[in-house]
Amino acid sequence: MLFNIAQHAMQVVNSRMEFEKENSAGYLVNHMARLFAKELQQRIAPHGIVVGQFPILLELWQKDGVSQKSLLDKIDVEQATLANTLNRMERDGLIRRTRNPTDARAQQIWLTNKATALREYAYASAQRVNAEALSVLDASEQAHFMEYMSRIISGMRAS
């Protein structure tokens, strides 16, 4: 009897130690994200945009003149990563920073004319990547896939 309990316990431990990446949502989402990023990078690089800048540009194209804190809340990256990316974007002439008139400790981040001019091209590039990647799904599957991803993101942000 004791042997059977120990044997069952070992089976449970061994089954938990087995990890199959093909059945891991995290692995598959990460792999898919890398493929999306690779394809997007190839399309936007000729215009001087790198894929790490894209989420920031998307936010600023929707609302310009926001704080670094506001960007952090929206794109879910580390403070240091955002700061480094913003420094590069400023160096490359995509953004400029000004002091916030109501909070001297904060800065507002603004798009330059160069970045504003890239918007339509960047949107079209992203839409083509999305359309090509999702073409393996029919319209209903695409809608469900987008809904499921949004729900998962919301759930993860809430926890």
MINU-770092 format. One line per 10 residues: number of its first residue (from 1); their letters; for each residue x, y, z of C-alpha. Coordinates in nm, 2 decimals. Each point is the difference from the previous one (the first is absolute). Layout:
REM MINU-770092
NUM) a) X:Y:Z ~ ...
END
This chain:
REM MINU-770092
1) mlfniaqham) 0.00:0.00:0.00 ~ 0.27:0.25:0.10 ~ 0.19:-0.10:-0.32 ~ -0.31:0.08:-0.21 ~ -0.03:0.34:0.16 ~ 0.37:0.08:-0.06 ~ -0.03:-0.13:-0.36 ~ -0.31:0.22:-0.06 ~ 0.18:0.30:0.15 ~ 0.30:-0.05:-0.24
11) qvvnsrmefe) -0.24:-0.03:-0.30 ~ -0.16:0.33:0.10 ~ 0.34:0.17:0.04 ~ 0.13:-0.14:-0.33 ~ -0.32:0.11:-0.18 ~ 0.05:0.35:0.13 ~ 0.36:0.01:-0.10 ~ -0.08:-0.09:-0.36 ~ -0.04:0.32:-0.20 ~ -0.11:-0.01:-0.36
21) kensagylvn) 0.05:0.33:-0.17 ~ -0.25:-0.08:-0.27 ~ -0.27:-0.01:0.28 ~ 0.12:0.32:0.17 ~ -0.21:0.31:-0.07 ~ 0.29:0.22:0.12 ~ 0.25:-0.16:-0.23 ~ -0.23:0.01:-0.30 ~ -0.10:0.36:0.06 ~ 0.36:0.10:0.04
31) hmarlfakel) 0.10:-0.19:-0.31 ~ -0.28:0.16:-0.20 ~ 0.09:0.34:0.13 ~ 0.36:-0.04:-0.11 ~ -0.11:-0.10:-0.35 ~ -0.24:0.30:-0.02 ~ 0.28:0.23:0.12 ~ 0.25:-0.14:-0.25 ~ -0.24:0.05:-0.29 ~ -0.09:0.35:0.12
41) qqriaphgiv) 0.36:0.10:0.05 ~ 0.08:-0.10:-0.36 ~ -0.28:0.23:-0.13 ~ 0.07:0.31:0.22 ~ 0.38:0.00:0.02 ~ 0.04:0.18:-0.33 ~ -0.18:0.30:0.15 ~ 0.22:0.01:0.31 ~ -0.23:-0.16:0.25 ~ 0.09:-0.30:0.21
51) vgqfpillel) -0.26:-0.24:0.13 ~ 0.06:0.10:0.37 ~ -0.10:0.35:-0.09 ~ -0.32:-0.10:-0.16 ~ -0.23:-0.03:0.31 ~ 0.12:0.35:0.12 ~ -0.08:0.14:-0.34 ~ -0.34:-0.16:-0.01 ~ -0.08:0.16:0.34 ~ 0.13:0.34:-0.11
61) wqkdgvsqks) -0.18:-0.01:-0.33 ~ -0.32:-0.04:0.20 ~ 0.09:0.27:0.26 ~ 0.30:0.22:-0.03 ~ 0.16:0.19:0.29 ~ -0.04:-0.28:0.27 ~ 0.23:-0.07:0.30 ~ 0.24:-0.28:0.02 ~ -0.21:-0.14:0.29 ~ -0.30:-0.01:-0.23
71) lldkidveqa) 0.19:-0.19:-0.27 ~ 0.12:-0.25:0.27 ~ -0.35:-0.07:0.10 ~ -0.11:-0.07:-0.35 ~ 0.28:-0.20:-0.16 ~ 0.10:-0.22:0.30 ~ 0.38:0.02:-0.02 ~ 0.26:0.07:0.27 ~ 0.08:0.36:0.08 ~ 0.37:-0.04:-0.11
81) tlantlnrme) -0.11:-0.15:-0.33 ~ -0.23:0.28:-0.07 ~ 0.25:0.26:0.10 ~ 0.27:-0.15:-0.23 ~ -0.24:-0.03:-0.29 ~ -0.12:0.37:0.04 ~ 0.37:0.11:0.01 ~ 0.06:-0.18:-0.33 ~ -0.32:0.14:-0.15 ~ 0.10:0.35:0.10
91) rdglirrtrn) 0.35:-0.05:-0.14 ~ -0.16:-0.13:-0.33 ~ -0.22:0.31:-0.02 ~ -0.33:-0.19:0.06 ~ -0.10:0.17:0.33 ~ 0.08:0.31:0.20 ~ -0.05:0.05:0.37 ~ -0.12:0.31:0.19 ~ -0.06:0.07:0.36 ~ -0.36:-0.05:0.12
101) ptdaraqqiw) -0.13:0.35:0.08 ~ -0.20:-0.13:0.30 ~ 0.26:-0.24:0.14 ~ 0.36:0.11:-0.03 ~ 0.13:-0.35:0.08 ~ -0.18:-0.16:-0.30 ~ 0.06:0.03:-0.37 ~ -0.24:-0.01:-0.29 ~ 0.09:-0.20:-0.30 ~ -0.08:0.14:-0.34
111) ltnkatalre) 0.03:-0.14:-0.35 ~ 0.21:0.18:-0.25 ~ -0.12:0.08:-0.35 ~ 0.22:-0.29:-0.12 ~ -0.18:-0.25:0.22 ~ -0.34:0.14:-0.09 ~ 0.08:-0.04:-0.37 ~ 0.07:-0.37:0.06 ~ -0.33:-0.08:0.15 ~ -0.20:-0.11:-0.31
121) yayasaqrvn) 0.29:-0.21:-0.13 ~ 0.05:-0.17:0.34 ~ -0.37:-0.07:0.04 ~ -0.02:-0.15:-0.35 ~ 0.31:-0.21:0.07 ~ -0.15:-0.14:0.32 ~ -0.34:-0.06:-0.16 ~ 0.17:-0.20:-0.28 ~ 0.20:-0.21:0.26 ~ -0.32:-0.07:0.19
131) aealsvldas) -0.20:-0.08:-0.31 ~ 0.26:-0.24:-0.13 ~ 0.05:-0.17:0.34 ~ -0.37:-0.04:0.07 ~ -0.08:-0.11:-0.36 ~ 0.01:-0.37:0.13 ~ -0.32:0.08:0.19 ~ -0.34:0.08:-0.13 ~ -0.17:0.32:0.10 ~ -0.19:-0.15:0.29
141) eqahfmeyms) 0.32:-0.17:0.13 ~ 0.19:0.33:-0.03 ~ -0.27:0.18:0.20 ~ 0.01:-0.27:0.28 ~ 0.38:0.00:0.00 ~ 0.01:0.38:0.05 ~ -0.27:-0.02:0.27 ~ 0.19:-0.28:0.19 ~ 0.33:0.19:-0.01 ~ -0.17:0.31:0.13
151) riisgmras) -0.16:-0.19:0.28 ~ 0.32:-0.16:0.10 ~ 0.19:0.33:0.00 ~ -0.27:0.16:0.21 ~ 0.01:-0.29:0.24 ~ 0.37:0.00:0.04 ~ 0.01:0.38:0.05 ~ -0.27:-0.04:0.28 ~ 0.20:-0.26:0.19
END
